[in-house]
Every structure is written in C-alpha cells, then in structure tokens.
Amino acid sequence: MRFRVKRRKEPQVVLVSLVDVVLQLVIFFVLTSTFRSGEVSIEVSLPPAHAPAASVTEGITVELEEDGTLRLDGKEVSRKDLGIYFEAESRKGGERTVLLRADRSTSHGEVVVVLDLARAHDLRRLSIAAIAGDGESPY
C-alpha cells in the first residue's frame, strides 16, 4: 500500500504581532520618560525626616546648595532674581507651594532667608524637602 506523503508548508514568521509588541513598548517608554520631569538637576544631600511625606503637586522648587548657591528650575539665580520670580508668581494668584530642597549642610540662616523671601511676596505655602528616615525617631 502506498501512502501519500503530504508536503508540509514552510514555516513563516508572522511579523504583524512582533511589530505590535514593539510599537507598544515604544509608546510605553515614551510616556514613562515624560513623567520624570520632577527630577532635580543637582545632587543635594537632604536631611532625614521621620514624619509622613506630604505630596506637592504643583509648585515652585528652589534648590539651595551647601555653599549658598540658589537654583530655580536648575538655573543658578541670585536672591534678587528669586525675589522677582516670587513677586511674579504671587501676582498670578492662587495657592502656589514653594518647595525648598536645601542641602543638609546648608546653614539654617540661608534656609530662613529663602523662606522669608517667599513669605514677603505672599507665598504662604512653604515646604522643605527631606528624605525618609530609617524609622527611628530622633526625639
């Protein structure tokens, strides 16, 4: 008895599914990369805090380095320029939060000067950034 031998089709790689997956990965990485806008431009050694963290959604971030250098949006500014910026922001109205990211080695006086400058321009919502502590209370 003679059996018929069926010819098998050559295997084919379907690229449609592969293209879909690659396109979705590209979209995912593009979208997630835009959420990194909250990252800072300089390395500041923040002091630890043991209280729960408060979230700041929209605000003005001021960075204060150990040597007293002020940065606003990653650009170095003087106290006078910071005061001008605070004045412009307070004229816009609304409740804006000033988030101060000061290095742990910065003198207390420099921190007070920046906070006082914000309050002088009617910016009343002030926050100081800190990193989460190790769970042990310093008190």
KAQUI-V590707 format. One line per field, one symbol per residue. ss: DSSP state (H for helix, E for strand, C for the rest). psi: psi as a letter, one per 20 degrees, with the letter a starting at -180 (. if undefined). A space follows every 10 residues. Layout:
ss: ???
psi: ???
This chain:
ss: CCCCCCCCCC CCCCHHHHHH HHHHHHHHHH HHHHHHHHCC CCCCCCCEEC CCCCCCCCEE EEEECCCCCE EECCEEECHH HHHHHHHHHH HHCCCCEEEE EECCCCCHHH HHHHHHHHHH CCCCEEEECC EECCCCCCC
psi: ppqpoppqqp qqpoiggggg ggghgggghg ghhijjiiqr iropnqqqqi qqpqpogpap ppporhjjpq pokippqrhg hhhgggghhh hhrroqpooo nqqhiqqhhh ghgghhgghh kkoiopqpqr qpajippi.
